[in-house]
Amino acid sequence: MRNVPLAVLLCVVRAVLAFTTLRSNSYAGPYRILFKEVTQCTEGTVSPGAWVLNLTGNILHPRSVKSPVFNGQMIMRKDVGVGDVGITIAVAKWDSVAGWRENFFRIDGGEWCNVVATIGQTAFEEVSRHSMWPRSCPQSKGTYFFRNLSTDMVQRWEHFPVFPYGRFRGDLLYYVMKSKQTIVGCFRGVTEIVPKMKRS
């Protein structure tokens, strides 16, 4: 009978360790991005009369491919050259009690053409194959159509090897480099970040 409290204590310790290990492992790590939707940002985000870029379309989940695809169009009202436009990504995280927690994090990506030529190079090569979008600057004004653009290209992005799991909303804001206050385009995406499963 003396061993009963010890056995109970051992079970409790094991349960606590299992729970804390599960919690710490389930918060963040290697991930997969599941795109849910792409929309315009809320009205008033783009500075009045300043709009240069407008993206519309839908995320589709066909059974014949492993990743969702995007069908839509991008309208550019002006040519975009080196030093014209910069980008910022503002991310909100979903909280089941409080709703969207704004400013979960914010990244200023810097000058757009530099992003296209460096960290976004692989993604923009893929986009260009599906839409005739220019692979480098200057990017000419016009309408660019996207058909069956696989969202799998962002799964290969090495700049964030681990990320917190959950539901996120990201706003991609384009601003005038001379005045970071003038927003000329904004697109919003909602994603689920889930653990990346190892293939057996």
GROMACS elastic network, one bead per residue, 0.5 to 0.9 nm:
[ bonds ]
;  ai    aj funct       b0    kb
    1     4     6  0.53891   500
    1     5     6  0.80675   500
    2     5     6  0.66656   500
    2     6     6  0.75324   500
    3     6     6  0.50992   500
    3     7     6  0.60296   500
    3     8     6  0.86094   500
    4     7     6  0.50632   500
    4     8     6  0.61641   500
    4     9     6  0.85236   500
    5     8     6  0.50522   500
    5     9     6  0.59942   500
    5    10     6  0.84630   500
    6     9     6  0.50088   500
    6    10     6  0.60428   500
    6    11     6  0.86121   500
    7    10     6  0.50148   500
    7    11     6  0.62265   500
    7    12     6  0.86446   500
    8    11     6  0.50929   500
    8    12     6  0.61907   500
    8    13     6  0.86247   500
    9    12     6  0.50524   500
    9    13     6  0.61115   500
    9    14     6  0.85515   500
   10    13     6  0.51183   500
   10    14     6  0.61428   500
   10    15     6  0.85834   500
   11    14     6  0.51063   500
   11    15     6  0.61191   500
   11    16     6  0.86063   500
   12    15     6  0.50672   500
   12    16     6  0.61153   500
   12    17     6  0.85360   500
   13    16     6  0.51261   500
   13    17     6  0.60723   500
   13    18     6  0.84744   500
   14    17     6  0.51169   500
   14    18     6  0.60149   500
   14    19     6  0.84782   500
   15    18     6  0.50594   500
   15    19     6  0.60104   500
   15    20     6  0.85667   500
   16    19     6  0.50523   500
   16    20     6  0.60669   500
   16    21     6  0.83745   500
   17    20     6  0.52360   500
   17    21     6  0.59066   500
   17    22     6  0.83630   500
   18    21     6  0.51558   500
   18    22     6  0.60057   500
   18    23     6  0.85176   500
   19    22     6  0.51013   500
   19    23     6  0.60855   500
   19    24     6  0.86215   500
   20    24     6  0.60229   500
   20    25     6  0.83776   500
   21    24     6  0.52344   500
   21    25     6  0.59866   500
   21    26     6  0.83461   500
   22    25     6  0.51813   500
   22    26     6  0.58555   500
   22    27     6  0.86528   500
   23    26     6  0.51361   500
   23    27     6  0.63160   500
   24    27     6  0.56087   500
   24    28     6  0.76463   500
   25    28     6  0.65057   500
   25    29     6  0.72362   500
   26    29     6  0.76383   500
   26   164     6  0.84519   500
   26   165     6  0.72552   500
   26   195     6  0.77797   500
   27   163     6  0.85308   500
   27   164     6  0.55911   500
   27   165     6  0.57360   500
   27   166     6  0.83538   500
   28    31     6  0.79292   500
   28   162     6  0.64926   500
   28   163     6  0.52647   500
   28   165     6  0.53630   500
   28   166     6  0.89696   500
   28   194     6  0.88687   500
   28   195     6  0.78199   500
   29   161     6  0.77080   500
   29   163     6  0.55676   500
   29   164     6  0.65807   500
   29   165     6  0.76527   500
   29   195     6  0.67924   500
   29   196     6  0.81145   500
   30   160     6  0.89290   500
   30   161     6  0.61299   500
   30   163     6  0.66911   500
   30   164     6  0.88566   500
   30   194     6  0.84775   500
   30   195     6  0.60444   500
   30   196     6  0.55246   500
   30   197     6  0.85433   500
   31   155     6  0.83769   500
   31   161     6  0.78929   500
   31   162     6  0.64298   500
   31   163     6  0.66039   500
   31   164     6  0.82856   500
   31   165     6  0.74953   500
   31   193     6  0.62345   500
   31   194     6  0.54329   500
   31   197     6  0.80989   500
   32   155     6  0.64040   500
   32   192     6  0.82502   500
   32   193     6  0.58179   500
   32   194     6  0.53794   500
   32   195     6  0.60966   500
   32   196     6  0.51375   500
   32   197     6  0.84078   500
   33   151     6  0.86287   500
   33   152     6  0.84495   500
   33   154     6  0.77834   500
   33   155     6  0.66251   500
   33   191     6  0.64620   500
   33   192     6  0.59903   500
   33   194     6  0.66100   500
   33   195     6  0.89498   500
   33   196     6  0.88692   500
   34    67     6  0.79407   500
   34    68     6  0.76851   500
   34   151     6  0.85216   500
   34   190     6  0.87237   500
   34   191     6  0.54275   500
   34   192     6  0.50553   500
   34   193     6  0.63482   500
   34   194     6  0.75616   500
   35    38     6  0.81304   500
   35    59     6  0.72159   500
   35    67     6  0.87562   500
   35    68     6  0.68772   500
   35    69     6  0.88968   500
   35   151     6  0.75272   500
   35   189     6  0.74789   500
   35   190     6  0.62850   500
   35   192     6  0.65498   500
   35   193     6  0.87927   500
   36    59     6  0.67770   500
   36    60     6  0.87338   500
   36    68     6  0.86380   500
   36   189     6  0.74897   500
   36   190     6  0.54571   500
   36   191     6  0.52836   500
   36   192     6  0.72571   500
   37    58     6  0.67487   500
   37    59     6  0.56926   500
   37    60     6  0.88143   500
   37   188     6  0.81887   500
   37   189     6  0.56104   500
   37   190     6  0.53253   500
   37   191     6  0.72579   500
   38    55     6  0.88513   500
   38    56     6  0.77416   500
   38    57     6  0.69779   500
   38    58     6  0.62649   500
   38    59     6  0.66653   500
   38    70     6  0.86674   500
   38   187     6  0.72192   500
   38   188     6  0.56523   500
   38   190     6  0.66258   500
   39    55     6  0.79578   500
   39    56     6  0.67545   500
   39    57     6  0.75191   500
   39    58     6  0.80553   500
   39   187     6  0.61049   500
   39   188     6  0.51329   500
   39   189     6  0.63184   500
   39   190     6  0.86203   500
   40    43     6  0.81967   500
   40    54     6  0.80825   500
   40    55     6  0.72382   500
   40    56     6  0.72081   500
   40   171     6  0.89280   500
   40   186     6  0.65937   500
   40   188     6  0.56216   500
   40   189     6  0.85418   500
   41    44     6  0.83956   500
   41    45     6  0.65004   500
   41    46     6  0.82171   500
   41   171     6  0.69344   500
   41   172     6  0.87391   500
   41   173     6  0.89115   500
   41   185     6  0.87932   500
   41   186     6  0.56903   500
   41   187     6  0.54101   500
   41   188     6  0.53775   500
   41   189     6  0.89542   500
   42    45     6  0.59392   500
   42    46     6  0.86256   500
   42   186     6  0.88027   500
   42   188     6  0.87269   500
   43    46     6  0.73905   500
   44    47     6  0.67283   500
   44    48     6  0.74139   500
   45    48     6  0.87250   500
   45   173     6  0.87345   500
   45   183     6  0.71154   500
   45   184     6  0.89212   500
   45   185     6  0.82676   500
   45   186     6  0.72135   500
   46    49     6  0.83341   500
   46    50     6  0.70157   500
   46    51     6  0.64544   500
   46   173     6  0.84924   500
   46   174     6  0.87874   500
   46   175     6  0.89321   500
   46   182     6  0.76502   500
   46   184     6  0.55823   500
   46   185     6  0.58022   500
   46   186     6  0.66186   500
   47    50     6  0.53910   500
   47    51     6  0.69983   500
   47   181     6  0.83491   500
   47   182     6  0.57467   500
   47   183     6  0.51649   500
   47   184     6  0.63814   500
   47   185     6  0.84714   500
   48    51     6  0.74531   500
   48   182     6  0.89442   500
   48   183     6  0.87757   500
   48   184     6  0.88297   500
   49   184     6  0.86242   500
   50   182     6  0.72994   500
   50   183     6  0.70183   500
   50   184     6  0.52155   500
   50   185     6  0.82660   500
   51    54     6  0.75955   500
   51    76     6  0.88261   500
   51    77     6  0.76673   500
   51   183     6  0.74235   500
   51   185     6  0.57105   500
   52    75     6  0.79172   500
   52    76     6  0.55820   500
   52    78     6  0.59973   500
   52    79     6  0.87030   500
   52    80     6  0.88374   500
   52   141     6  0.88353   500
   52   174     6  0.88306   500
   52   184     6  0.52105   500
   52   185     6  0.60898   500
   53    74     6  0.69749   500
   53    75     6  0.57483   500
   53    77     6  0.65646   500
   53    78     6  0.82444   500
   53   174     6  0.80754   500
   53   184     6  0.65094   500
   53   186     6  0.76162   500
   54    73     6  0.81995   500
   54    74     6  0.56100   500
   54    75     6  0.51758   500
   54    76     6  0.67024   500
   54    77     6  0.85756   500
   54   184     6  0.89094   500
   54   185     6  0.62091   500
   54   186     6  0.73847   500
   54   187     6  0.77461   500
   55    72     6  0.73577   500
   55    73     6  0.58236   500
   55    75     6  0.65002   500
   55    76     6  0.89483   500
   55   185     6  0.85542   500
   55   186     6  0.81916   500
   55   187     6  0.66627   500
   56    71     6  0.85885   500
   56    72     6  0.54915   500
   56    73     6  0.55805   500
   56    74     6  0.66236   500
   56    75     6  0.86949   500
   56   187     6  0.85463   500
   57    70     6  0.69831   500
   57    71     6  0.54886   500
   57    73     6  0.62947   500
   57    74     6  0.87522   500
   57   146     6  0.85594   500
   58    69     6  0.83238   500
   58    70     6  0.57534   500
   58    71     6  0.55481   500
   58    72     6  0.62935   500
   59    68     6  0.64194   500
   59    69     6  0.56848   500
   59    71     6  0.66316   500
   59    72     6  0.87531   500
   59   151     6  0.88907   500
   60    68     6  0.55331   500
   60    69     6  0.53019   500
   60    70     6  0.62197   500
   60    71     6  0.75328   500
   60   148     6  0.84374   500
   61    64     6  0.87183   500
   61    65     6  0.79405   500
   61    66     6  0.85670   500
   61    67     6  0.71706   500
   61    69     6  0.65522   500
   62    65     6  0.60547   500
   62    66     6  0.81844   500
   62    67     6  0.82180   500
   62    68     6  0.68366   500
   62    69     6  0.78022   500
   63    66     6  0.72993   500
   63    67     6  0.89522   500
   65    68     6  0.73355   500
   65    69     6  0.85033   500
   65   150     6  0.88034   500
   66   152     6  0.82948   500
   67   150     6  0.63990   500
   67   151     6  0.61382   500
   67   152     6  0.56769   500
   68   148     6  0.85942   500
   68   149     6  0.84563   500
   68   150     6  0.61841   500
   68   151     6  0.58038   500
   68   152     6  0.75600   500
   69   147     6  0.80449   500
   69   148     6  0.50595   500
   69   149     6  0.50720   500
   69   151     6  0.56053   500
   69   152     6  0.82779   500
   70   146     6  0.68987   500
   70   147     6  0.66664   500
   70   148     6  0.55652   500
   70   150     6  0.64692   500
   70   151     6  0.70372   500
   71   145     6  0.77338   500
   71   146     6  0.51538   500
   71   148     6  0.56823   500
   71   149     6  0.66282   500
   72   144     6  0.85409   500
   72   145     6  0.59284   500
   72   146     6  0.51227   500
   72   147     6  0.68135   500
   73   131     6  0.88023   500
   73   143     6  0.67398   500
   73   144     6  0.54711   500
   73   146     6  0.57193   500
   73   147     6  0.87374   500
   74   142     6  0.81895   500
   74   143     6  0.56648   500
   74   144     6  0.51034   500
   74   145     6  0.64910   500
   74   146     6  0.80345   500
   75   141     6  0.74603   500
   75   142     6  0.58477   500
   75   144     6  0.64278   500
   75   145     6  0.87996   500
   76    79     6  0.72117   500
   76    80     6  0.84390   500
   76   139     6  0.87395   500
   76   140     6  0.75355   500
   76   142     6  0.52374   500
   76   143     6  0.63285   500
   76   144     6  0.82489   500
   77   140     6  0.88035   500
   77   141     6  0.53139   500
   77   142     6  0.65415   500
   77   143     6  0.85798   500
   78   139     6  0.87513   500
   78   140     6  0.70178   500
   78   142     6  0.78691   500
   79   138     6  0.68186   500
   79   139     6  0.56598   500
   79   142     6  0.84284   500
   80    83     6  0.84923   500
   80    84     6  0.61521   500
   80    85     6  0.70433   500
   80   112     6  0.88147   500
   80   113     6  0.84000   500
   80   137     6  0.70447   500
   80   138     6  0.55614   500
   80   139     6  0.51101   500
   80   140     6  0.65028   500
   80   141     6  0.75058   500
   81    84     6  0.56337   500
   81    85     6  0.77785   500
   81   112     6  0.87151   500
   81   113     6  0.70988   500
   81   137     6  0.55306   500
   81   139     6  0.63948   500
   81   140     6  0.84776   500
   82    85     6  0.77059   500
   82   111     6  0.76750   500
   82   112     6  0.75880   500
   82   113     6  0.55967   500
   82   114     6  0.78146   500
   82   137     6  0.64388   500
   82   138     6  0.66772   500
   83    86     6  0.77625   500
   83   111     6  0.62613   500
   83   112     6  0.76641   500
   83   113     6  0.74165   500
   83   114     6  0.88320   500
   83   176     6  0.87324   500
   83   177     6  0.65013   500
   83   178     6  0.85313   500
   84   111     6  0.76608   500
   84   112     6  0.78568   500
   84   113     6  0.85446   500
   84   175     6  0.85823   500
   84   176     6  0.61148   500
   84   177     6  0.56661   500
   84   178     6  0.77164   500
   85   110     6  0.84978   500
   85   111     6  0.60011   500
   85   112     6  0.56010   500
   85   113     6  0.78928   500
   85   174     6  0.64198   500
   85   175     6  0.55437   500
   85   177     6  0.51294   500
   85   178     6  0.84354   500
   85   184     6  0.84241   500
   86   108     6  0.81529   500
   86   109     6  0.70668   500
   86   110     6  0.51377   500
   86   113     6  0.81794   500
   86   115     6  0.88427   500
   86   173     6  0.82684   500
   86   174     6  0.56678   500
   86   175     6  0.52436   500
   86   176     6  0.62725   500
   86   177     6  0.55653   500
   86   180     6  0.78997   500
   87   107     6  0.86486   500
   87   108     6  0.62381   500
   87   109     6  0.53105   500
   87   110     6  0.57620   500
   87   111     6  0.65892   500
   87   112     6  0.60553   500
   87   115     6  0.86255   500
   87   172     6  0.68687   500
   87   173     6  0.55160   500
   87   175     6  0.61299   500
   87   176     6  0.88609   500
   87   177     6  0.89518   500
   88   106     6  0.71845   500
   88   107     6  0.56513   500
   88   109     6  0.54559   500
   88   110     6  0.72789   500
   88   171     6  0.80406   500
   88   172     6  0.59733   500
   88   173     6  0.51505   500
   88   174     6  0.66258   500
   88   175     6  0.78968   500
   89   105     6  0.83616   500
   89   106     6  0.56540   500
   89   107     6  0.51982   500
   89   108     6  0.64232   500
   89   109     6  0.73025   500
   89   170     6  0.65328   500
   89   171     6  0.56226   500
   89   173     6  0.62088   500
   89   174     6  0.89820   500
   90   102     6  0.82379   500
   90   103     6  0.64917   500
   90   104     6  0.78682   500
   90   105     6  0.63084   500
   90   107     6  0.66114   500
   90   108     6  0.86181   500
   90   169     6  0.82913   500
   90   170     6  0.56431   500
   90   171     6  0.51475   500
   90   172     6  0.67112   500
   90   173     6  0.77416   500
   91   101     6  0.88178   500
   91   102     6  0.69097   500
   91   103     6  0.59339   500
   91   104     6  0.56015   500
   91   105     6  0.54151   500
   91   106     6  0.60479   500
   91   107     6  0.85676   500
   91   168     6  0.67452   500
   91   169     6  0.56633   500
   91   171     6  0.64029   500
   91   172     6  0.88647   500
   92   100     6  0.59669   500
   92   101     6  0.52880   500
   92   103     6  0.55397   500
   92   105     6  0.71592   500
   92   106     6  0.89236   500
   92   167     6  0.87096   500
   92   168     6  0.57255   500
   92   169     6  0.51624   500
   92   170     6  0.64032   500
   92   171     6  0.85341   500
   93    99     6  0.82354   500
   93   100     6  0.56033   500
   93   101     6  0.51869   500
   93   102     6  0.68294   500
   93   103     6  0.81689   500
   93   104     6  0.59730   500
   93   105     6  0.89275   500
   93   166     6  0.73702   500
   93   167     6  0.60401   500
   93   169     6  0.64189   500
   93   170     6  0.88228   500
   94    97     6  0.87898   500
   94    98     6  0.79133   500
   94    99     6  0.55393   500
   94   101     6  0.60867   500
   94   102     6  0.88262   500
   94   166     6  0.72075   500
   94   167     6  0.53730   500
   94   168     6  0.59726   500
   94   169     6  0.77678   500
   95    98     6  0.53449   500
   95   100     6  0.59795   500
   95   101     6  0.66423   500
   95   166     6  0.88561   500
   95   167     6  0.83113   500
   96    99     6  0.58122   500
   96   100     6  0.85125   500
   98   101     6  0.71212   500
  100   168     6  0.83684   500
  100   169     6  0.81523   500
  101   104     6  0.63904   500
  102   105     6  0.81494   500
  103   106     6  0.63295   500
  107   110     6  0.88893   500
  109   112     6  0.75891   500
  109   115     6  0.69463   500
  110   113     6  0.89343   500
  110   114     6  0.75666   500
  110   115     6  0.72101   500
  110   177     6  0.85694   500
  111   114     6  0.55147   500
  111   115     6  0.64830   500
  111   116     6  0.89922   500
  111   177     6  0.72286   500
  112   115     6  0.50910   500
  112   116     6  0.62987   500
  112   117     6  0.87434   500
  112   137     6  0.88930   500
  112   174     6  0.82451   500
  113   116     6  0.50311   500
  113   117     6  0.62574   500
  113   118     6  0.86861   500
  113   136     6  0.69117   500
  113   137     6  0.57820   500
  113   138     6  0.78515   500
  113   139     6  0.88682   500
  114   117     6  0.50931   500
  114   118     6  0.60661   500
  114   119     6  0.82729   500
  114   120     6  0.87225   500
  114   137     6  0.88636   500
  115   118     6  0.52318   500
  115   119     6  0.56089   500
  115   120     6  0.55551   500
  115   121     6  0.75093   500
  116   119     6  0.68018   500
  116   121     6  0.52895   500
  116   122     6  0.87331   500
  116   123     6  0.84716   500
  116   124     6  0.65923   500
  116   135     6  0.74671   500
  116   136     6  0.64980   500
  116   137     6  0.80360   500
  117   120     6  0.64905   500
  117   121     6  0.51363   500
  117   122     6  0.89131   500
  117   124     6  0.86139   500
  117   135     6  0.81563   500
  117   136     6  0.65745   500
  117   137     6  0.85238   500
  118   121     6  0.53501   500
  118   122     6  0.85452   500
  119   122     6  0.77236   500
  119   123     6  0.85478   500
  119   157     6  0.85334   500
  119   159     6  0.80429   500
  120   123     6  0.53425   500
  120   124     6  0.60171   500
  120   125     6  0.85890   500
  120   157     6  0.87565   500
  121   124     6  0.52312   500
  121   125     6  0.61815   500
  121   126     6  0.87329   500
  121   135     6  0.78699   500
  121   136     6  0.87165   500
  122   125     6  0.52238   500
  122   126     6  0.64572   500
  122   127     6  0.87745   500
  122   153     6  0.79090   500
  122   157     6  0.88229   500
  123   126     6  0.51570   500
  123   127     6  0.62085   500
  123   128     6  0.86155   500
  123   153     6  0.59433   500
  123   154     6  0.70591   500
  123   157     6  0.86327   500
  124   128     6  0.58907   500
  124   129     6  0.84963   500
  124   133     6  0.80516   500
  124   134     6  0.82633   500
  124   135     6  0.59915   500
  124   136     6  0.84534   500
  125   128     6  0.50871   500
  125   129     6  0.63627   500
  125   130     6  0.89742   500
  125   133     6  0.87553   500
  125   134     6  0.86335   500
  125   135     6  0.59074   500
  126   129     6  0.52332   500
  126   130     6  0.67241   500
  126   131     6  0.89318   500
  126   149     6  0.81139   500
  126   150     6  0.86704   500
  126   153     6  0.73645   500
  127   130     6  0.53195   500
  127   131     6  0.61546   500
  127   132     6  0.78022   500
  127   133     6  0.66833   500
  127   134     6  0.89046   500
  127   135     6  0.82999   500
  127   146     6  0.79199   500
  127   149     6  0.69491   500
  127   150     6  0.88588   500
  128   131     6  0.52028   500
  128   134     6  0.61562   500
  128   135     6  0.60307   500
  129   132     6  0.62437   500
  129   133     6  0.77796   500
  130   133     6  0.79376   500
  130   145     6  0.80713   500
  130   146     6  0.59990   500
  130   147     6  0.64342   500
  130   148     6  0.75811   500
  130   149     6  0.62195   500
  131   134     6  0.87571   500
  131   144     6  0.58944   500
  131   145     6  0.53593   500
  131   146     6  0.50784   500
  131   147     6  0.72660   500
  131   149     6  0.84660   500
  132   135     6  0.84621   500
  132   144     6  0.68481   500
  132   145     6  0.79889   500
  132   146     6  0.87837   500
  133   136     6  0.88422   500
  133   139     6  0.78088   500
  133   140     6  0.88607   500
  133   144     6  0.63173   500
  133   145     6  0.85005   500
  134   137     6  0.70985   500
  134   138     6  0.78503   500
  134   139     6  0.57716   500
  134   140     6  0.77242   500
  135   139     6  0.81877   500
  136   139     6  0.68268   500
  137   140     6  0.83214   500
  146   149     6  0.61471   500
  147   150     6  0.89441   500
  149   152     6  0.87743   500
  150   153     6  0.65831   500
  150   154     6  0.89906   500
  151   154     6  0.61489   500
  151   155     6  0.76807   500
  152   155     6  0.52838   500
  152   156     6  0.74075   500
  153   156     6  0.58386   500
  153   157     6  0.75209   500
  154   157     6  0.53637   500
  155   158     6  0.84024   500
  157   160     6  0.69038   500
  157   161     6  0.78090   500
  158   161     6  0.54967   500
  159   162     6  0.89985   500
  160   163     6  0.66362   500
  163   193     6  0.77905   500
  164   193     6  0.73094   500
  164   194     6  0.85743   500
  165   168     6  0.88348   500
  165   192     6  0.75333   500
  165   194     6  0.54844   500
  165   195     6  0.69810   500
  166   191     6  0.83867   500
  166   192     6  0.57079   500
  166   193     6  0.52371   500
  166   194     6  0.67553   500
  167   190     6  0.73296   500
  167   191     6  0.58191   500
  167   193     6  0.62535   500
  167   194     6  0.88196   500
  168   189     6  0.82702   500
  168   190     6  0.57541   500
  168   191     6  0.54020   500
  168   192     6  0.63120   500
  168   193     6  0.74932   500
  169   188     6  0.69377   500
  169   189     6  0.56805   500
  169   191     6  0.64446   500
  169   192     6  0.89344   500
  170   187     6  0.82265   500
  170   188     6  0.56049   500
  170   189     6  0.53387   500
  170   190     6  0.64531   500
  170   191     6  0.82073   500
  171   186     6  0.65670   500
  171   187     6  0.56877   500
  171   189     6  0.66340   500
  172   185     6  0.81349   500
  172   186     6  0.54776   500
  172   187     6  0.53067   500
  172   188     6  0.63411   500
  172   189     6  0.83213   500
  173   183     6  0.67696   500
  173   184     6  0.77781   500
  173   185     6  0.59465   500
  173   187     6  0.68347   500
  173   188     6  0.87846   500
  174   180     6  0.89791   500
  174   182     6  0.85823   500
  174   183     6  0.57425   500
  174   184     6  0.55686   500
  174   186     6  0.61079   500
  174   187     6  0.89254   500
  175   178     6  0.87145   500
  175   179     6  0.74583   500
  175   180     6  0.55541   500
  175   181     6  0.69153   500
  175   182     6  0.54987   500
  175   184     6  0.54234   500
  175   185     6  0.71324   500
  175   186     6  0.89399   500
  176   179     6  0.53746   500
  176   180     6  0.56153   500
  176   181     6  0.74848   500
  176   182     6  0.56353   500
  176   183     6  0.65786   500
  176   184     6  0.68783   500
  177   180     6  0.56706   500
  177   181     6  0.89362   500
  177   182     6  0.85453   500
  178   181     6  0.88860   500
  178   182     6  0.87108   500
  179   182     6  0.57888   500
  179   183     6  0.88575   500
  180   183     6  0.73322   500
  183   186     6  0.75593   500
  193   196     6  0.89802   500
  194   197     6  0.89205   500
